[in-house]
Amino acid sequence: MRVSGTADVVTMLQALAEPTRWRTVVLLSAAPRRAGELAAVLRVTAPTMSKHLRMLLEAGLVVDERPLADARARVFRLRQDALDALRARLDQLEASDTTGDRHPGA
């Protein structure tokens, strides 16, 4: 995945800024999981978990897969390529500051 525009970066960062979604990404970084498992661990309702997963899907940070054994089940996994692309974009931003002077409000 290539994070090319500012909108892509902003969408990803907005998705990650919400604490439940951040914790979801942390859990998915360890292993793929079903929505019900995530909801139980995070102590949120199924509809709330669904909303958070939808936002992460739309941001391109996770994908859902349907196992062949049970096509009704959805297993969510982290898109490492999306995180790598986001990291690269942030690295570019840091490298573009050639003066060594940080402008937090800019």
C-alpha positions as CSV (number, residue, x, y, z in Angstrom):
1,M,0.0,0.0,0.0
2,R,1.2,3.4,-0.9
3,V,0.2,6.4,1.3
4,S,0.5,9.1,-1.2
5,G,-1.7,12.0,-0.2
6,T,-2.3,14.1,2.9
7,A,-5.8,12.7,3.0
8,D,-4.5,9.2,3.3
9,V,-2.2,10.1,6.2
10,V,-4.9,12.1,8.0
11,T,-7.5,9.3,7.6
12,M,-5.1,6.8,9.1
13,L,-4.0,9.0,11.9
14,Q,-7.6,9.9,12.8
15,A,-8.4,6.2,12.9
16,L,-5.4,5.5,15.2
17,A,-6.1,8.5,17.4
18,E,-9.2,6.9,19.0
19,P,-8.2,4.7,22.0
20,T,-10.3,1.7,21.3
21,R,-9.2,1.6,17.7
22,W,-5.5,2.0,18.8
23,R,-5.9,-0.9,21.2
24,T,-7.6,-2.9,18.4
25,V,-4.5,-2.4,16.2
26,V,-2.2,-3.4,19.0
27,L,-4.2,-6.6,19.5
28,L,-4.2,-7.3,15.7
29,S,-0.4,-6.7,15.6
30,A,0.0,-9.9,17.7
31,A,-2.4,-12.1,15.7
32,P,-5.6,-12.0,13.5
33,R,-8.8,-12.1,15.5
34,R,-12.6,-12.3,15.0
35,A,-14.7,-9.2,15.9
36,G,-16.2,-11.1,18.9
37,E,-12.8,-11.8,20.4
38,L,-11.8,-8.2,20.0
39,A,-15.0,-7.0,21.6
40,A,-14.6,-9.3,24.5
41,V,-11.0,-8.3,25.2
42,L,-11.7,-4.6,24.8
43,R,-15.0,-4.9,26.8
44,V,-17.1,-3.2,24.2
45,T,-20.4,-4.2,22.6
46,A,-20.5,-6.0,19.2
47,P,-22.1,-2.9,17.5
48,T,-19.4,-0.7,18.9
49,M,-16.6,-3.1,17.8
50,S,-18.2,-3.2,14.4
51,K,-18.1,0.6,14.1
52,H,-14.5,0.7,15.1
53,L,-13.5,-2.1,12.7
54,R,-15.4,-0.4,9.9
55,M,-13.3,2.8,10.5
56,L,-10.1,0.8,10.5
57,L,-11.1,-1.0,7.3
58,E,-12.0,2.4,5.6
59,A,-8.7,3.8,6.7
60,G,-6.9,0.8,5.0
61,L,-5.3,-0.3,8.3
62,V,-7.0,-3.7,8.5
63,V,-8.5,-6.3,6.2
64,D,-11.1,-8.9,6.8
65,E,-10.9,-12.4,5.6
66,R,-13.5,-15.2,5.5
67,P,-12.0,-18.6,6.4
68,L,-13.0,-21.4,4.0
69,A,-14.3,-23.5,6.8
70,D,-16.9,-20.9,7.9
71,A,-17.7,-18.3,5.3
72,R,-19.9,-16.4,7.8
73,A,-17.0,-15.7,10.1
74,R,-14.8,-12.7,9.5
75,V,-11.2,-12.6,10.7
76,F,-9.5,-9.3,10.9
77,R,-5.8,-8.8,10.5
78,L,-3.6,-5.8,10.5
79,R,-2.2,-4.5,7.1
80,Q,1.4,-4.3,7.8
81,D,2.0,-2.7,4.4
82,A,-0.3,0.1,5.4
83,L,1.6,0.8,8.6
84,D,4.9,0.6,6.7
85,A,3.6,3.1,4.2
86,L,2.5,5.4,7.0
87,R,5.8,5.1,8.7
88,A,7.6,5.9,5.5
89,R,5.5,9.0,5.0
90,L,6.2,10.2,8.5
91,D,9.9,9.6,8.0
92,Q,9.7,11.7,4.8
93,L,8.1,14.5,6.8
94,E,10.9,14.3,9.4
95,A,13.6,14.2,6.8
96,S,12.2,17.3,5.0
97,D,13.1,19.5,8.0
98,T,16.6,20.2,6.9
99,T,17.1,23.1,9.3
100,G,16.8,21.0,12.3
101,D,14.3,23.5,13.6
102,R,11.0,21.9,14.5
103,H,7.8,23.9,14.0
104,P,5.1,22.3,16.2
105,G,2.4,24.7,15.2
106,A,3.1,24.6,11.4
